[in-house]
Amino acid sequence: MDAELLVAHVLGVSRAGLLTRDDISEDDAARVGQLIEQRADRVPLQHLTGRAPFRYLELAVGPGVFVPRPETEQLTGWALERLTGLDGPLVVDLGSGSGAIALSIAHEHPGARVTAVERDPGAIAWTRHNAMARVAAGDTPVGVVEGDMTDPALLSELDRRVTLVVSNPPYVPDGAGVPREVADHDPPLALWGGPDGLDVVRGLLVTAARLLTPGGWLGIEHADQQGSALPALVRAHGAFTDVEDHPDLAGRPRFTTARRA
Ligand SMILES: C[S@@+](CC[C@H](N)C(=O)[O-])C[C@H]1O[C@@H](n2cnc3c(N)ncnc32)[C@H](O)[C@@H]1O
């Protein structure tokens, strides 16, 4: 499939569009050959095409930013369901990367007032680029803030006002084995979360408890192995009720949700 997508990328057609092509120029064939060699060397497909599909959007990605994953589409769908019927809800996406979650919420819930927070200067350039592209396409603008999701002063002007805090934070336990596409091409700050993978989440919970309005919603993605540990951490924090864990489409534990008490 990756080979087909690379051929389609070089020819400037969709994958289905390949069905009506029966020829390729020598130059294009040479370019496809180069890309296939890079892919065989484990460069992510999305870095080679420069694009990553996410829900209804196609985001620009490349070196310096985390490639959005299909699993995160489900967390975003859960978040959007919580906003149904709300007029201009305040939403904060902590650790926004390409902006996948924040920009999808702005796109699918027009009028939502979304703030995307990102700490990595390399990644936030991509957040800003994608946010500007979505404004040009007609979506409600998303605020992009350079900041640390564990900072006790982050977005303090929004304290107790936010309807929904959503995050796909770095959660890979230090030293865990990951494929070369991930280890060599996703930024370290997007991956590693300390000995149990939950170091950043501990700070995130404090921030979310401060920002959320009573009854406001929290959704956090996590690793397969954290389906018990993360809900336990959220319960132990004390500021949240209705703590639940949700599986992804493959049935693996994937994200934890809760409400501000
Ligand atoms: C797993 S990536 C998720 C990116 C995007 N939300 C997505 O789902 O594709 C985690 C992101 O959080 C950012 N990040 C890590 N630690 C952070 C912190 N303390 N404060 C803000 N952002 C942080 C990383 O730079 C990275 O962009």
The ligand as an ORCA input file, in Angstrom:
! r2SCAN-3c Opt
* xyz 0 1
  C       2.376     12.273     21.024
  S       2.598     13.914     20.416
  C       0.918     14.309     19.959
  C       0.781     15.396     18.938
  C      -0.649     15.608     18.430
  N      -1.524     16.038     19.503
  C      -1.183     14.326     17.834
  O      -2.037     13.681     18.472
  O      -0.761     13.950     16.729
  C       2.848     14.837     21.918
  C       3.104     16.328     21.695
  O       3.227     16.961     22.978
  C       4.322     17.864     22.946
  N       4.801     18.018     24.326
  C       5.583     17.170     25.036
  N       5.754     17.606     26.286
  C       5.057     18.759     26.376
  C       4.830     19.683     27.426
  N       5.356     19.490     28.639
  N       4.044     20.749     27.181
  C       3.515     20.962     25.935
  N       3.702     20.126     24.916
  C       4.456     19.027     25.125
  C       5.318     17.215     22.014
  O       6.257     18.153     21.534
  C       4.392     16.639     20.946
  O       4.137     17.558     19.933
*
